[in-house]
Structure formats: structure tokens, C-alpha cells
Amino acid sequence: MSLCDLDAVEQRRRIGTKEISPVELLESALARIEAVNGAVNAVVAMDIEAARTAARAAEKAVLDGDDLGLLHGLPVGIKDLEATAGLRTTYGSLIYENHVPDQDDLSVANLRDEGAIIVAKTNTPEFGAGANTRNSVYGATGNPFNPKLTPAGSSGGSAAALACGMVSLASGSDYGGSLRTPAGFCGVTGFRPSPGVVPVPKRSVALNPYSVQGGMGRTVADVSLMIAALTSADIGDPFSQAFDPELLEPPGEIDLGSLRVAISADLGCAPVDYDIRRVFADKCATFRGVFADAQDRDPDLGDVHEAFEITRGVNFISAHADRVKNHRDILGPNVIDNVTRGLAYGAGDVGWANAEQSKIYRNVLELFDEVDLLICPTASVTPFPHDDWYVKEINGERMPTYMRWLALSYGLTMALPAICSLPVGVDHKGMPFGIQIVGPNGSDRFVLQAAYALETYLATQPAMQRPVPDLDALARQR
């Protein structure tokens, strides 16, 4: 096992005890990037010399006995939707093909303050629109378990890089599943926090609680470590509040036997492939008995599809209407589609969608009065070819929009919960399979603890452990 294959928590422990050097760890990550990135195209912009300089400084801090940050010396990948000072940031768009920011976004600055080594940007669809990581700047990212298939999106580059050991941790963002679906497709862990836990003061639409910044790692403990580094308070984000100091602590044990859970294969509204339903049922059979009560129960998400389409469309108008007007000839289809759909709605539609979302939010809170957690699949299908922009059909049913196949994730987004996507082995085609562990808004610490406890329980069962890609095969495909 190479140093870059160790869990981030273990890497950080060994750096703190001087068993390994940040320089050694970075070189291990760079060697892995060189070996396999040609097969998956997960890592895009890099400044290797800047990373090496930062690693040498991190090494000196250890040797000098300085106070060390939570992520001291860990190589971290940054999704190419977040500005990185001095490092090319394209947002996956030809409009910004040669853009190099002067300063970091707050999330990146927080990671650097905790000692992270920013080693690279990770690929994303244009402006994060779509769940297939491909764009006109860098091309498509391949799934580490089969590079002809997609890692999903929009945090597909981060998920693929993590699965391959190219970075220790990676940033991600999530609206309709942009963090959770790639985690599920690539066999890593992703955490979508409650709005404001990770403040985003420069968000193009300030009053948009649906889009959040989150963390990605190979384990729940790794993700918890990253969230601890990301969480802060910033008045520039209207949803930001005084952060929960417990999020700074590693996830502790929680008694699964004291928890009541609802288990849902489709949330009562999502199209889910028949094989995925069977796989989910089989997975659940292995852990149902550990809970105090596990009932098959769907949340009441009302008319979530229409409410989601309207609110997303309106937010896309705010963020991208001028770009569609001025740069339509070089924009990809997803951004144009979302803006076009948004412009077709009227004030009455927007008012109805806001009222419907409010009902959905309250309905889900009522569910959590009766159960502690909700568990459902992370994705409705197995990974598909990255040549396809999206899933057009499930179980013979034509999808009415390019987002519908993501209803398992965007349906939950409308309730503003805290969600951890946890890998639990592979599906019927041998590809990674994930489940979502869902708690109400504000229950971030609790959800991470529950996910950690379930991950620990499942670690003894080979069929439920995190899958690992064939790195030698990827190296031969480069």
C-alpha cells in the first residue's frame, strides 16, 4: 500500500507523529496522479511546484514543533467550481478557459488555514450543471471502475480522484445530488451538510439554501475531518450561523440499536431501476436488524418534481441568464436548458413552488418526529457511459427532464436535510453502490455519527465494504 492509499485521518496522524513527511505524502499522491489520471481525467489544473513548496513548508512546521492544523500536510483536490488563488479555475466553461483568480474562495481559504496542500483542481460539468462530469474545456472524466462510464457529477472529478488515491480529501458541492451521486458511483463517502454549515458568501444567488458546499473522503472519519476544517461562520452567507463546535470533533460511537429508521427504495416518487431496487433490498437485509426499529416508509415529498424544476430554473436565471444571452454559442446544453426552462415559468409558478417546498420541508420534519433517520439508495441506476449526457430511460419509462433520474437526491434537497452518502459494496454489475443516510436540517453531527457507526458495523462484512478500483488496470489504460 502506498502512502496515498491510507485514510486521511491516518495520514494526518502519521504526519503529526513524524512517521511520514508531508513531502513524502505529496510525492506519493503525485506519482498516483501520473500513473492513473490519464485513464480517468479526474485531475485537471495543477501547479506542482506550488504544491511542493507548500509541502516543504508543512514539513518544516512539523520539525519546528509548530501548532499544526486539522489537515496539516494532506493533499487536497478542489472542485473546479471553487476559486483558487494563482491556480486556473474554469468552472468547466470555455467562457473562463484561461481564468486564474487572485484570491481563494472562503472554503479553499479555510482548508489552507488548516494546513491542506492544494494539489489540483478536479473536473466538473460546466458550472456544475448536470450529473455527468464532462465539459468543453477538459473533456469527460471516467469512472475509476470502468473509464468508459461516468463518475456522475457534478463533483465527479473529486470522487474519481479520491477513489484512485490521487488526493486525500476533495471538495464537493451539492444541489440536486452533485456530491452524493458521484460518491455513490465511485465508492467513496460524501457529506451534504445543512445550509450554512459551510458558508458560501460569494454564491451568485445568496437566498438559495439548496446549493451547499460539502466534503468528500474515502471514509466517514475522513469526511468528518474535512467538514471540521470547512465549517465556520460568515455573515456573507445569510444561512450561516454560529457553527456547532461538536463538528470539530471526530465522529464518536453511537448505539445503532437505539435508533429508529425509515427505509425507502424510491422516496415514494423517484424512478429507480428494478435491479437497483433489488440490490438495495439485499443491502438493507444485512443491517436492518441492528436498529431498534426499521420500517419501510416513504417521506411525503408532495409534488417535488415540479417544485424542484421551478426553483432550480429560477436560480439558473439569476446565475446564468446573462451568460446564455452573451455566450450561447460556447455554452453546453445543460446550462442553456435550465435557463430556458426557468424563463418559461411565471410569478404564479414561483409562488406555488415556494409554497410546495415549504410543505415538503414540514412533511419531512414530521417524519423525523417519528424516526431518527431515513435510508435510501444514493442513485437510481448503475453508472452509465459518459458519452451520454444523462439517463434518458428507466424501466422503459422515458425521463421527462434530464434531471429526473436524480430524483432520489434532489427530492431530499428540497427538505434541506443533512445527508451522508456511504459506500456499501457493489451493485449487480460490480460497480460501486451507495446509500444515503438522512437526518433533519441541523442534525449534521448526528448523521455523521450514525454513518460512522454503520460503516464500522459493515466493515466486518466483505460484501459491504468500500470497493477499490484496479489501479494497475487504470495505469495500463493511461
FENVEN-V976374 format. One line per field, one symbol per residue. psi: psi as a letter, one per 30 degrees, with the letter a starting at -180 (. if undefined). burial: + if it has 9 or more other C-alpha atoms within 8 Angstrom, else -. Layout:
psi = ???
burial = ???
This chain:
psi = klefflleeeeeeeeeggelkeeeeeeeeeeeeeefffffhekcklieeeeeeeeeeeeeeeffglkklegjgkkkkkkgfkkkkfkkjfggkfegegkjlfllleeeeeeefggkjjflkklllkggjlhjjklfefakklkffjfflkgalfheeeeeeeefgflelklllkdggfeeeeeefghakkjjllkfejkifgkejehjfeklkalkafleeeeeeeeefekakkffjffklkljffffklklkkjfffkkkkkkfgggfkkkkeeeeeeeeeeefffefflekjkjkkljgbieeeeeeeeeeeeeeeegeeeeefgefgllfeeeeeeeeefflleeeeeeeeeeeeeeeeeeeeeffflelkkllelfllklkffkeljfkkhfkkkflffefgffefeeeffhlkkkjkkiblafgglkkllkjkllkfheeeeeeeeeeeeeefffjefglklkljeeeeeff.
burial = --++-++++-++-+++-+-++++-++-+++-++-+++++++++++++---++-+++-++-++-----+-++++++++++++++++-++++++++-++--++--+++++++++-+++++++++++++++++++++++++-+++++--+-+++++++++++++++++++++++++++++++++++++++++++++++++++++----+--++++++++++++++++++++++++++-+++-++-+---++--+----+--++++++++++-++++--++-+++-+---+++-++++---++++--++-+++++++++++++++--+--++--++--++-++++++-+---++-+++-++-+++++++-++--++++++++++++++-+---++--+----+--+-++++++++++++++++++++++++---+++++++++++-+++-+++++++++--++----++++------++--+
